[in-house]
Amino acid sequence: MFELTGKQAVVTGGGSGIGRAIAQLFARQGAAVHIIERTLAAGQATADEIAQAGGTAQVHAADVGQQAAVQAAFAAIGRVDILVNNAGIAHVGTVENTPEADFDRVYQVNVKGAYNCLFAAVPRMREQGGGTILNLASIAAHVGLADRFAYSMSKGAIHAMTLSVARDYLSSHIRCNSISPARVHTPFVDGFIAGNYPGQEAAVFDKLSRSQPIGRMGQPTEIAALALYLCSDEAGFITGCDYPIDGGFIKLNT
Ligand SMILES: NC(=O)c1ccc[n+]([C@@H]2O[C@H](COP(=O)([O-])OP(=O)(O)OC[C@H]3O[C@@H](n4cnc5c(N)ncnc54)[C@H](O)[C@@H]3O)[C@@H](O)[C@H]2O)c1
């Protein structure tokens, strides 16, 4: 079950956190993994870990927000059986304290970055006779989170793009789904706590842990396990779906 042998998988943002865990697990299951990373050293570190464990991985330095760079990376990769649109950035703020430059930056990475990879991957998958796409949304796409205006915008767009692509490419045998994690303990979370709540790191970490009814943050490996299922042939009947993976955040926070 959940074998990816013989498949080429592209994981964006595979140098850290959830993307790193997905790249490692997919490689362990036999995929040839291609990491598209803005931070080359981080992507290379993941690729080296994969190689040391006996897997196959290659890094392509690119900012997913730049279409020419993304096209060049996909041209170098060739066949794409699996695309995981994972690269993303955080932002804290209401509409009033989200200046245009911040809004544009979040859009550029989280929305346009996913679009650029879809734009590059979908024609290849169509010509190959199929493929599977997994987009990283968030609980922010589904519930009103305080102080997450631009981030919520971007993850709502991810959810909508997931449905659109799933609908348009049914007959091309391209499945497209998204997953919506609540808090997962990654450098992304540590970075935004440090950047936005200096001096209150431990208290904010504890508060964010308790905001999941299950009482803790998720682990990147737990997100990777769901990603593996959704990208495997065993999930062949699933398309156009979003899966919360949230310690009860959406349904049990009463
Ligand atoms: N961690 C959470 O709590 C959480 C919750 C819900 C959704 N998510 C989503 O999961 C995804 C991964 O989050 P994470 O916590 O692992 O983040 P992370 O910051 O640990 O890792 C993100 C990786 O993406 C790379 N990256 C960022 N911008 C890029 C760009 N423009 N081009 C190429 N690479 C780029 C970074 O260099 C980094 O290696 C994001 O889309 C995030 O929105 C995270």
The ligand as an ORCA input file, in Angstrom:
! r2SCAN-3c Opt
* xyz 0 1
  N       2.750     25.162     10.139
  C       1.459     25.359     10.258
  O       0.920     25.520     11.349
  C       0.597     25.360      9.018
  C      -0.793     25.277      9.180
  C      -1.620     25.276      8.056
  C      -1.043     25.373      6.795
  N       0.312     25.462      6.674
  C       0.851     25.588      5.320
  O       1.768     24.538      5.086
  C       2.784     24.987      4.184
  C       4.148     24.701      4.775
  O       4.247     25.335      6.034
  P       5.462     25.062      7.037
  O       4.915     25.336      8.373
  O       6.094     23.763      6.742
  O       6.434     26.283      6.589
  P       8.025     26.483      6.724
  O       8.245     27.955      6.815
  O       8.590     25.605      7.811
  O       8.550     25.973      5.336
  C       8.170     26.612      4.138
  C       9.240     26.349      3.091
  O       8.815     26.991      1.891
  C       9.897     27.709      1.334
  N       9.400     28.850      0.579
  C       8.781     29.944      1.088
  N       8.485     30.795      0.114
  C       8.926     30.225     -1.042
  C       8.917     30.633     -2.389
  N       8.425     31.831     -2.754
  N       9.422     29.796     -3.321
  C       9.944     28.600     -2.958
  N       9.997     28.170     -1.695
  C       9.497     28.974     -0.746
  C      10.737     28.150      2.526
  O      12.086     28.434      2.138
  C      10.608     26.955      3.459
  O      11.633     26.007      3.231
  C       2.492     26.471      3.936
  O       1.783     26.600      2.731
  C       1.635     26.862      5.102
  O       0.781     27.950      4.802
  C       1.145     25.468      7.752
*
